Amino acid sequence: MTTITLQVPDSLAEYQKDTIRFIAAKLYESGKLSLGQAAEMSGLTKRTFAELLGDYDVSLINYSITDIIEDASKF
């Protein structure tokens, strides 16, 4: 795993874990990370990370309407 150093305002120092989890959730939402990768980045289990997604307005089911319609049309 690659390490990235991110400079954030001092006011976020006490929210380090929350900041990492937020970034992981948004990377998961955008499809850049799998659920397992995002959970690992956050230092959480998949289940715990999945439960946390709602706190960041991220859906666990990351499936677009277009994909749903396309898949449904195959049946």
C-alpha contacts under 8 A as a table, 3 or more apart, distances in Angstrom:
res1	aa1	res2	aa2	distance
8	V	12	L	6.56
8	V	13	A	7.63
9	P	12	L	5.68
9	P	13	A	7.26
10	D	13	A	5.25
11	S	14	E	7.19
12	L	15	Y	5.11
12	L	16	Q	6.51
12	L	19	T	7.79
13	A	16	Q	5.51
15	Y	18	D	5.19
15	Y	19	T	6.04
16	Q	19	T	5.14
16	Q	20	I	6.31
17	K	20	I	5.18
17	K	21	R	6.15
17	K	42	S	7.38
18	D	21	R	5.02
18	D	22	F	6.03
19	T	22	F	5.08
19	T	23	I	6.26
20	I	23	I	5.20
20	I	24	A	6.14
20	I	41	M	7.58
20	I	42	S	6.13
21	R	24	A	5.00
21	R	25	A	6.00
21	R	41	M	7.73
21	R	42	S	5.20
22	F	25	A	5.08
22	F	26	K	6.23
22	F	56	Y	6.65
23	I	26	K	5.20
23	I	27	L	6.12
24	A	27	L	5.06
24	A	28	Y	6.08
24	A	33	L	7.68
24	A	38	A	5.00
24	A	39	A	7.53
24	A	41	M	6.58
24	A	42	S	6.61
25	A	28	Y	5.03
25	A	29	E	6.09
25	A	38	A	6.69
25	A	53	L	6.28
25	A	56	Y	7.04
25	A	58	V	6.82
26	K	29	E	4.86
26	K	30	S	6.17
26	K	58	V	7.34
27	L	30	S	5.18
27	L	31	G	6.28
27	L	32	K	5.17
27	L	33	L	5.64
27	L	38	A	7.41
28	Y	31	G	5.12
28	Y	32	K	5.80
28	Y	33	L	4.71
28	Y	34	S	5.95
28	Y	35	L	6.42
28	Y	38	A	6.21
29	E	32	K	7.64
29	E	58	V	6.19
29	E	59	S	7.35
29	E	62	N	6.49
30	S	33	L	7.78
31	G	34	S	6.90
31	G	62	N	7.88
33	L	36	G	7.86
33	L	37	Q	5.65
33	L	38	A	5.80
34	S	37	Q	5.12
34	S	38	A	6.13
35	L	38	A	5.22
35	L	39	A	6.04
35	L	46	K	6.51
35	L	49	F	7.89
35	L	50	A	7.51
36	G	39	A	5.07
36	G	40	E	6.08
36	G	45	T	7.95
36	G	46	K	5.76
37	Q	40	E	5.08
37	Q	41	M	6.12
38	A	41	M	5.03
38	A	42	S	6.21
38	A	49	F	7.74
39	A	42	S	5.06
39	A	43	G	6.12
39	A	44	L	5.07
39	A	45	T	5.80
39	A	46	K	5.32
39	A	48	T	7.96
39	A	49	F	5.40
40	E	43	G	4.98
40	E	44	L	5.99
40	E	45	T	7.12
40	E	46	K	7.87
41	M	44	L	7.78
42	S	49	F	7.66
44	L	48	T	6.08
44	L	49	F	5.88
45	T	48	T	5.24
45	T	49	F	6.09
46	K	49	F	5.15
46	K	50	A	5.95
47	R	50	A	5.08
47	R	51	E	6.25
48	T	51	E	5.13
48	T	52	L	6.26
49	F	52	L	4.97
49	F	53	L	6.41
50	A	53	L	5.41
50	A	60	L	6.22
51	E	54	G	6.68
52	L	55	D	5.52
52	L	56	Y	7.41
53	L	56	Y	5.44
53	L	57	D	6.48
53	L	58	V	5.12
53	L	59	S	6.50
53	L	60	L	6.65
54	G	57	D	4.83
54	G	58	V	5.49
54	G	59	S	6.54
54	G	60	L	7.95
55	D	58	V	7.54
59	S	62	N	6.04
63	Y	67	D	6.41
63	Y	68	I	6.90
64	S	67	D	5.21
64	S	68	I	6.37
65	I	68	I	5.01
65	I	69	I	6.16
66	T	69	I	5.23
66	T	70	E	6.05
67	D	70	E	5.03
67	D	71	D	6.02
68	I	71	D	5.20
68	I	72	A	5.99
69	I	72	A	5.05
69	I	73	S	6.11
70	E	73	S	5.30
70	E	74	K	6.88
71	D	74	K	5.45
71	D	75	F	7.57
72	A	75	F	5.79
